[in-house]
Amino acid sequence: MGALMMHMCLVAALGAPLCGAAPVSGSLEVLIRTPIRVQRGQTTTLPCWLNPPQSADGLEVSWYHRHYDSPVMYYRAKKFEYASQEASYVGRVSFGLKDAASVGLTAGDVSLKLEKATVEDAGDYTCYVSSKQGDDSASVSLIVTEMGTAPLLSAVWKEDNTVNMSCESEGWYPEPNLSWSDQKQVLKPKSLKHSKDSSGLHSVHSWLLVSSSTEVSCSVGISDEQPKEARARMENSPQTESGSSAAGWVLFALLLTAMLVLLGVLYFKQRGKKAKSNNEPAEENLTLLPKESDVIQPTSLSAANKCYVNVTLEKTENQYILIRGSILRDAQCDFPDGQKVTCITAIKGTPGFSSGQHYWEVFLGRTYPNVGRKRSWWVGVTSATVISEKLDVSPTTSNGFWFLSSNPNPDKTDSFQFSTEPNILLPVYSRPMTVGVFLNYDSGELSFHDVEGKRLIGSLTATFTGVIFPFFNPGKGDKPAMEILQREEPGQSSDMGNSVESTAQETES
């Protein structure tokens, strides 16, 4: 049969309705199994076979996808013909087996084996078989999927204890769904954006403002696949302060309970006024969220890099830390306050800042055999002129310490933590080799970046007053050291502001 005649016969065959199979003659029937799912880059088989079973070795077998003048595979007169084959399938297709019991072409199994599946391969495929007794065709739907990266959560904390959570994930196909929830209900995001790269893979990014949830979950996934999830939580850490402080917490708890009761009453009143579908995010929770105009966009890493400043460690006689140039580690001794990381191993950096934008980097990438990358550290800023070593004082944002910490706890999920009250804990996806710290004194922004990963870890907002100093803590019992990186020609921004040496500030105070 010539190519033109074959094409006309195929069009005629496709004009018949296809419900799994639609025989054109009583002697030849094509059966298929659909849909077929495959992960991008893997091999799959699109099942197609003849009923009743008969040898297809001498028949004409064609597979098509989108274009009927360019077959995916064309077999005739016991050989493959490649002259008109669609270019993207060259070297990737052959006859396959519909199941483990199949003996292949001699038993009428004309299944298509497809290797290295791409997102462009997704769609409907037509299996067409022609013989002297007749012809038939049927369509198999191929679903190509790609499971993207685990959601990356980052947080921007504000002094009013609202948190702007960001969730992003990339490398998905088809376009993924993203949903937020707390421990009680689905939350409606303030921003949800999808994008697609040159390879056809999808990314998703969303922002959510929360002020009352103790735990927030971001879930990203595609249909019929287990979604990937990340969680961040806010919690009050145990306090070891005075009785008056404990009483303050009791009072706070009572006020919080009263507020929750009031919010509960308002919630149910509002709910009674509106009938909501069970599939819709609960709109009532939006009354507890800040305005969309409050969404904070932290400074990008590329912009922060323009404000690089060389930070050095202040001179100290602290016996519990070891300093060699810009390299810092703990003394690995018996600490009077135990193994919990405290300010006893903390140190300030110079210069201090009273305005402007400033950026520096802390290298945590030195690895040791059977140890790995540094896991215990504090990095941030402080307004303290002298760092107190008192055991009953916790360094938090309320007393002039703004920092990100990594304090691995074998009893809990590994997480990064802000020095806020309540604590904000973010999941650890991978330990950064270098942490970049960006301070915008005037706008009150303090952001932390994974430099090699080129992503935001988290950001704080505060009202800074006086002089703010870089702040470091190498932790305790962690063999790898931390290093404050120096650049030979630090970049200068148009708004570097004022800086003062730590020793000068201490003398004035």
Summary of the structure (lengths in Angstrom):
residues: 509
radius of gyration: 31.7
end to end distance: 98.1
largest distance: 102.5
contacts: 1540
relative contact order: 0.11
helix: 16%
strand: 37%
